[in-house]
Amino acid sequence: MEKKLYRSRDKKLICGVCAGIGEYFNIDPTVIRLAFALFACMGGSGVVAYLIAAVIMPPKPE
């Protein structure tokens, strides 16, 4: 079965990007959220990356 990257519908806080990445790689979404927050504090690249991912990643089908 082919694995695809989707935004999460269940575990989302804002758009579901971090939860979707966590589900894809089988890691806790909190780790992904902390990484995005760290990059956001270091020049704002985390915010830009999150917004791009929110636009590009499709929502998980029901």
HELIX and SHEET records of a PDB file:
HELIX    1   1 VAL A   17  PHE A   25  1                                   9    
HELIX    2   2 PRO A   29  CYS A   41  1                                  13    
HELIX    3   3 SER A   45  ILE A   56  1                                  12    
END                                                                             
